[in-house]
Every structure is written in structure tokens, then in C-alpha cells.
Amino acid sequence: MSTVVVDKGEEIIYFGWLWKKGSGFISSWRRRYFELSTSGTLSYYTDEDKKISKGRIVLVNIRAYILPSSNPNPKCVKLTK
């Protein structure tokens, strides 16, 4: 996969579709287009055109946990501070 240069000298090193679980009381899984930059920022959008930004996660001092295989979504990772 090649890198893509974005603003402020950052590069996109990984990109593609992932499923993200909402954080509300009644949360559901949503398909989102993600980009991971060299600064450690994970940005996500509604589609590949990136017209509607849905959020950003700065992956600094974050712990990643692989959820048990009984989870309905394979290869599921939980991020916490």
C-alpha cells in the first residue's frame, strides 16, 4: 500500500473500511472509511469521498484490547485511555 501526503506534511499510511461501534446507550455498528496518518491520528468518514467527517481519534497513550472471539465482529479491537 502506498502512502498519501496530506496537510502539514503528514502521510496516510493505512486506509480502508472498518466497522465502528457507537458510544451511546443504544449503540450500533456503523461502517466507516478510516485513514491512519503518520501523526497517529485515526480519522473516519461516512464514505471514501471524505465529505462528511465523523470524527478523529488521536492514538497517543491509548491501549488496544483484542476482544474475545465470541464477539460477533471478528478481529474486533477496543481502544481505551
CNS distance restraints for C-alpha pairs under 8 A (distance, minus, plus):
assign (resid   1 and name CA) (resid  13 and name CA) 7.85 0.50 0.50
assign (resid   1 and name CA) (resid  14 and name CA) 7.54 0.50 0.50
assign (resid   2 and name CA) (resid  13 and name CA) 7.27 0.50 0.50
assign (resid   3 and name CA) (resid  11 and name CA) 6.06 0.50 0.50
assign (resid   3 and name CA) (resid  12 and name CA) 5.42 0.50 0.50
assign (resid   3 and name CA) (resid  13 and name CA) 5.05 0.50 0.50
assign (resid   3 and name CA) (resid  14 and name CA) 7.54 0.50 0.50
assign (resid   4 and name CA) (resid  11 and name CA) 5.28 0.50 0.50
assign (resid   4 and name CA) (resid  12 and name CA) 4.97 0.50 0.50
assign (resid   4 and name CA) (resid  13 and name CA) 7.04 0.50 0.50
assign (resid   5 and name CA) (resid   9 and name CA) 6.58 0.50 0.50
assign (resid   5 and name CA) (resid  10 and name CA) 5.91 0.50 0.50
assign (resid   5 and name CA) (resid  11 and name CA) 4.29 0.50 0.50
assign (resid   5 and name CA) (resid  12 and name CA) 6.28 0.50 0.50
assign (resid   6 and name CA) (resid  10 and name CA) 5.37 0.50 0.50
assign (resid   6 and name CA) (resid  11 and name CA) 5.60 0.50 0.50
assign (resid   6 and name CA) (resid  12 and name CA) 6.98 0.50 0.50
assign (resid  10 and name CA) (resid  37 and name CA) 6.28 0.50 0.50
assign (resid  10 and name CA) (resid  38 and name CA) 5.81 0.50 0.50
assign (resid  10 and name CA) (resid  39 and name CA) 6.52 0.50 0.50
assign (resid  11 and name CA) (resid  37 and name CA) 5.36 0.50 0.50
assign (resid  11 and name CA) (resid  38 and name CA) 5.48 0.50 0.50
assign (resid  12 and name CA) (resid  35 and name CA) 6.34 0.50 0.50
assign (resid  12 and name CA) (resid  36 and name CA) 5.65 0.50 0.50
assign (resid  12 and name CA) (resid  37 and name CA) 4.26 0.50 0.50
assign (resid  12 and name CA) (resid  38 and name CA) 6.38 0.50 0.50
assign (resid  13 and name CA) (resid  35 and name CA) 7.66 0.50 0.50
assign (resid  13 and name CA) (resid  36 and name CA) 5.92 0.50 0.50
assign (resid  13 and name CA) (resid  37 and name CA) 5.62 0.50 0.50
assign (resid  13 and name CA) (resid  38 and name CA) 6.42 0.50 0.50
assign (resid  14 and name CA) (resid  35 and name CA) 5.86 0.50 0.50
assign (resid  14 and name CA) (resid  36 and name CA) 5.19 0.50 0.50
assign (resid  14 and name CA) (resid  37 and name CA) 7.23 0.50 0.50
assign (resid  15 and name CA) (resid  33 and name CA) 7.40 0.50 0.50
assign (resid  15 and name CA) (resid  34 and name CA) 5.44 0.50 0.50
assign (resid  15 and name CA) (resid  35 and name CA) 4.31 0.50 0.50
assign (resid  15 and name CA) (resid  36 and name CA) 6.21 0.50 0.50
assign (resid  16 and name CA) (resid  33 and name CA) 5.53 0.50 0.50
assign (resid  16 and name CA) (resid  34 and name CA) 5.46 0.50 0.50
assign (resid  16 and name CA) (resid  35 and name CA) 6.76 0.50 0.50
assign (resid  17 and name CA) (resid  31 and name CA) 6.81 0.50 0.50
assign (resid  17 and name CA) (resid  32 and name CA) 5.72 0.50 0.50
assign (resid  17 and name CA) (resid  33 and name CA) 4.55 0.50 0.50
assign (resid  17 and name CA) (resid  34 and name CA) 6.03 0.50 0.50
assign (resid  18 and name CA) (resid  31 and name CA) 5.85 0.50 0.50
assign (resid  18 and name CA) (resid  32 and name CA) 5.56 0.50 0.50
assign (resid  18 and name CA) (resid  33 and name CA) 6.38 0.50 0.50
assign (resid  18 and name CA) (resid  34 and name CA) 6.74 0.50 0.50
assign (resid  19 and name CA) (resid  29 and name CA) 6.15 0.50 0.50
assign (resid  19 and name CA) (resid  30 and name CA) 5.46 0.50 0.50
assign (resid  19 and name CA) (resid  31 and name CA) 4.48 0.50 0.50
assign (resid  19 and name CA) (resid  32 and name CA) 5.97 0.50 0.50
assign (resid  20 and name CA) (resid  29 and name CA) 5.47 0.50 0.50
assign (resid  20 and name CA) (resid  30 and name CA) 5.28 0.50 0.50
assign (resid  20 and name CA) (resid  31 and name CA) 6.30 0.50 0.50
assign (resid  20 and name CA) (resid  32 and name CA) 6.69 0.50 0.50
assign (resid  21 and name CA) (resid  27 and name CA) 6.50 0.50 0.50
assign (resid  21 and name CA) (resid  28 and name CA) 5.60 0.50 0.50
assign (resid  21 and name CA) (resid  29 and name CA) 4.34 0.50 0.50
assign (resid  21 and name CA) (resid  30 and name CA) 6.25 0.50 0.50
assign (resid  22 and name CA) (resid  27 and name CA) 4.74 0.50 0.50
assign (resid  22 and name CA) (resid  28 and name CA) 5.58 0.50 0.50
assign (resid  22 and name CA) (resid  29 and name CA) 6.36 0.50 0.50
assign (resid  22 and name CA) (resid  30 and name CA) 7.40 0.50 0.50
assign (resid  23 and name CA) (resid  27 and name CA) 5.93 0.50 0.50
assign (resid  31 and name CA) (resid  46 and name CA) 7.62 0.50 0.50
assign (resid  32 and name CA) (resid  44 and name CA) 6.10 0.50 0.50
assign (resid  32 and name CA) (resid  45 and name CA) 5.71 0.50 0.50
assign (resid  32 and name CA) (resid  46 and name CA) 5.41 0.50 0.50
assign (resid  32 and name CA) (resid  47 and name CA) 6.67 0.50 0.50
assign (resid  33 and name CA) (resid  44 and name CA) 5.42 0.50 0.50
assign (resid  33 and name CA) (resid  45 and name CA) 5.15 0.50 0.50
assign (resid  33 and name CA) (resid  46 and name CA) 6.17 0.50 0.50
assign (resid  33 and name CA) (resid  47 and name CA) 5.50 0.50 0.50
assign (resid  33 and name CA) (resid  48 and name CA) 6.01 0.50 0.50
assign (resid  34 and name CA) (resid  42 and name CA) 6.67 0.50 0.50
assign (resid  34 and name CA) (resid  43 and name CA) 5.63 0.50 0.50
assign (resid  34 and name CA) (resid  44 and name CA) 4.34 0.50 0.50
assign (resid  34 and name CA) (resid  45 and name CA) 6.52 0.50 0.50
assign (resid  35 and name CA) (resid  42 and name CA) 5.62 0.50 0.50
assign (resid  35 and name CA) (resid  43 and name CA) 5.29 0.50 0.50
assign (resid  35 and name CA) (resid  44 and name CA) 6.39 0.50 0.50
assign (resid  36 and name CA) (resid  40 and name CA) 6.59 0.50 0.50
assign (resid  36 and name CA) (resid  41 and name CA) 5.74 0.50 0.50
assign (resid  36 and name CA) (resid  42 and name CA) 4.50 0.50 0.50
assign (resid  36 and name CA) (resid  43 and name CA) 6.54 0.50 0.50
assign (resid  37 and name CA) (resid  41 and name CA) 5.46 0.50 0.50
assign (resid  37 and name CA) (resid  42 and name CA) 6.62 0.50 0.50
assign (resid  40 and name CA) (resid  58 and name CA) 6.03 0.50 0.50
assign (resid  40 and name CA) (resid  59 and name CA) 5.25 0.50 0.50
assign (resid  40 and name CA) (resid  60 and name CA) 6.98 0.50 0.50
assign (resid  41 and name CA) (resid  56 and name CA) 6.66 0.50 0.50
assign (resid  41 and name CA) (resid  57 and name CA) 5.72 0.50 0.50
assign (resid  41 and name CA) (resid  58 and name CA) 4.48 0.50 0.50
assign (resid  41 and name CA) (resid  59 and name CA) 5.88 0.50 0.50
assign (resid  42 and name CA) (resid  56 and name CA) 5.60 0.50 0.50
assign (resid  42 and name CA) (resid  57 and name CA) 5.03 0.50 0.50
assign (resid  42 and name CA) (resid  58 and name CA) 6.26 0.50 0.50
assign (resid  42 and name CA) (resid  59 and name CA) 7.11 0.50 0.50
assign (resid  43 and name CA) (resid  53 and name CA) 7.70 0.50 0.50
assign (resid  43 and name CA) (resid  54 and name CA) 7.88 0.50 0.50
assign (resid  43 and name CA) (resid  55 and name CA) 5.95 0.50 0.50
assign (resid  43 and name CA) (resid  56 and name CA) 4.31 0.50 0.50
assign (resid  43 and name CA) (resid  57 and name CA) 6.36 0.50 0.50
assign (resid  44 and name CA) (resid  53 and name CA) 6.20 0.50 0.50
assign (resid  44 and name CA) (resid  54 and name CA) 5.69 0.50 0.50
assign (resid  44 and name CA) (resid  55 and name CA) 5.61 0.50 0.50
assign (resid  44 and name CA) (resid  56 and name CA) 6.30 0.50 0.50
assign (resid  45 and name CA) (resid  50 and name CA) 5.54 0.50 0.50
assign (resid  45 and name CA) (resid  51 and name CA) 7.51 0.50 0.50
assign (resid  45 and name CA) (resid  52 and name CA) 5.74 0.50 0.50
assign (resid  45 and name CA) (resid  53 and name CA) 4.56 0.50 0.50
assign (resid  45 and name CA) (resid  54 and name CA) 5.05 0.50 0.50
assign (resid  45 and name CA) (resid  55 and name CA) 7.17 0.50 0.50
assign (resid  46 and name CA) (resid  50 and name CA) 6.92 0.50 0.50
assign (resid  46 and name CA) (resid  51 and name CA) 7.86 0.50 0.50
assign (resid  46 and name CA) (resid  52 and name CA) 6.01 0.50 0.50
assign (resid  46 and name CA) (resid  53 and name CA) 6.88 0.50 0.50
assign (resid  46 and name CA) (resid  54 and name CA) 6.74 0.50 0.50
assign (resid  47 and name CA) (resid  51 and name CA) 7.61 0.50 0.50
assign (resid  47 and name CA) (resid  52 and name CA) 7.68 0.50 0.50
assign (resid  61 and name CA) (resid  81 and name CA) 6.34 0.50 0.50
assign (resid  62 and name CA) (resid  79 and name CA) 6.39 0.50 0.50
assign (resid  62 and name CA) (resid  80 and name CA) 5.64 0.50 0.50
assign (resid  62 and name CA) (resid  81 and name CA) 4.77 0.50 0.50
assign (resid  63 and name CA) (resid  79 and name CA) 5.62 0.50 0.50
assign (resid  63 and name CA) (resid  80 and name CA) 5.29 0.50 0.50
assign (resid  63 and name CA) (resid  81 and name CA) 6.05 0.50 0.50
assign (resid  64 and name CA) (resid  77 and name CA) 6.29 0.50 0.50
assign (resid  64 and name CA) (resid  78 and name CA) 5.61 0.50 0.50
assign (resid  64 and name CA) (resid  79 and name CA) 4.68 0.50 0.50
assign (resid  64 and name CA) (resid  80 and name CA) 6.64 0.50 0.50
assign (resid  65 and name CA) (resid  77 and name CA) 5.40 0.50 0.50
assign (resid  65 and name CA) (resid  78 and name CA) 5.06 0.50 0.50
assign (resid  65 and name CA) (resid  79 and name CA) 6.52 0.50 0.50
assign (resid  66 and name CA) (resid  75 and name CA) 7.08 0.50 0.50
assign (resid  66 and name CA) (resid  76 and name CA) 5.95 0.50 0.50
assign (resid  66 and name CA) (resid  77 and name CA) 4.55 0.50 0.50
assign (resid  66 and name CA) (resid  78 and name CA) 6.42 0.50 0.50
assign (resid  67 and name CA) (resid  71 and name CA) 6.77 0.50 0.50
assign (resid  67 and name CA) (resid  75 and name CA) 7.58 0.50 0.50
assign (resid  67 and name CA) (resid  76 and name CA) 5.66 0.50 0.50
assign (resid  67 and name CA) (resid  77 and name CA) 5.87 0.50 0.50
assign (resid  67 and name CA) (resid  78 and name CA) 6.84 0.50 0.50
assign (resid  69 and name CA) (resid  74 and name CA) 6.72 0.50 0.50
assign (resid  69 and name CA) (resid  75 and name CA) 7.85 0.50 0.50
assign (resid  71 and name CA) (resid  76 and name CA) 7.51 0.50 0.50
